[in-house]
């Protein structure tokens, strides 16, 4: 093995361990935060929905801001480390709060800092992958593994030490992530810094890019909102905290194998077909949950998240990167994230909380299904207007 090859392998391992830590941190809170609000702070479902919907709506503004700062400074690694450090401090303060009004402030502050983590990590890793010709999926799958393991371990630790432990797990794993983050390669700087401000209108004038943002809103919004309500849904069906952890372990863990082979599958079937499949499977999953199936069937169906998320994310990032010029790629990725992880998740979470209060938690999933079917329609339109043959998408 040559020195260059060994160096690439070491760098890939650093990325993989980094993604494991970051998603472990996120998974420790995402899977149990709504349960913490309900069981420890005794909030209503609509209050929980309001709090949980604040994070995604804040990211609509904060994620593009992080992306623009990254493009302007040409230093996404520095911006990423700042986001991690501030997230640790805020999370530790978050754990001491009981007042609902103060909770609102803490949720907003954490959302601002945390919104830098995923899109900037993806921007750095994709830049490196494009440089060496590697496979993004082989990095991102470690994030799915980290998230899955976090859900199970956090559930077990919460049973022993209380739900407040999720904030300490979050802070510790982000701290480890900071140490690893110093070893990440710096993204290759571009020279077109002044084009970023002009670039935002340029991106928003592209019809396909705007339609794809709406596609991310209606498909990936419910997927992220489900992280808020899935634990409550499992408990409603008779599941325990351990059961919640197992459900998240299955759903998030199933993403890993699809992430591993995402590049190969996208190359074979094309981005449009993969994204269309992801939207369709998501819609069917939400229809199933609306019918109040047996708990064992919910666990089994959680495997479908591997297909919907494990293939959706690599294909979506490739599509966004394809549409955006190099100097605007951080901005484009954060715009995409703000619509899927931000606006879409906010809408689905906020409306879902009220549907649950006025009807039942199962009513949330008919909303998710309707939105996902709209996404199927959007992707069918984008595919029909594409002039790129499916087999050539990966090279375009």
Buried (B, 14 or more C-beta within 10 A) or exposed (E): EEEEEEEBEEBBEBBBBBBBBBBBBBBBBBBBBBBBBBBEBEBEBBBBBBBBBBBBBBBBEBBBBBBBBBBBEBBBBBBBBBBBBBBBEBBEBBBEBEEEEEBBBBBBBBBBBBBBBBBBBBBBBBBBBBEEEBBBBBBBBBBBBBBBBBBBBBBEBBBEEEBEBBBBBBBBBBBBBBEBBEEBBEBEEBEBEEBBEEBBEBBEEBEBBBBBBBBBBBBBBBBBBBBBBBBBBBBBBEBEBEBBBBBBBBBBBBBBBBBBBBBEBBBEBBBBBBBBBBBBBBBBBBBBBBEBEEBEEBBEBBBBBBBBBBBBBBBBBBBBBBBBBEBBBBBBBBBBBBBBBBBBBBBBBBBBBBBBBEEEBBBBBBBBBBBBBBBBEBBEEBBEEBEBEBEEBBEE
